[in-house]
């Protein structure tokens, strides 16, 4: 049975969906932040977990009346509010891409929120030696979107992601345009500028698994997970698929995720 509800947060409300029975598992989406990202995974996990997903603030069915940049800590506050809304923690947490950064900030600032965090390919480019180059690239995408070339910004964004690039097409309509405008205009620079609080994460009681997909080797979003594991003195784990594996390879990916959650 699927339960849908609204979670009040500062400057808005979040659409929350819960299903299944068993230990609480919160899934935090990257990209445009849609709960629907995890539809296939949720069906597989709901047999033995209470799976909670939500639309990130301002995206799809969630609202946001604030203006200006949306920081990673702000979004981690939202994730914490969702956990409180569904009964509190500690919960198992899985975050992918930007959702992994949100999960890391959640663990750093709310030490009792999560018992386990699986951080899949967090784009923590501030950990990379060429961080300035990636920040410059993000700013270039933002400028393209602000100049009205949303498709150009989108193509540059997806070109850097393993398994996400589009074939060359003369014309294509970009779905969910308002959500992409929000990502480029208010979120992307904040996401890539975010540096995880390594000191707080080292002190955390949460069991943290930095992971990246075997299909993402050689791409910028693979390396931060390895560096994060090294900085925290934790093992690094490769999982099936590439950056979009939670959507494109849900069966294989869920099996690997369950292995980590089950210890």
Secondary structure by P-SEA (a helix, b strand, c coil): cbbbbbbbcccbbbbbbbbbbccbbbbbbcccccccccaaaaaaaccccbbbbbcccccccbbbcccccccaaaaaaaaaaaaaaaccccbbbbbccaaaaaaaaaaacccccccccccccccccccccaaaaaaaaaaaaaaaaaacaaaaaaaaaaaacccccccccccccccaaaaaaaaacccaaaaaacccaaaaaaaccccccbbbbccccccaaaaaaaaaaaaacbbbbbbccccccccccaaaaaaaaaaaaac
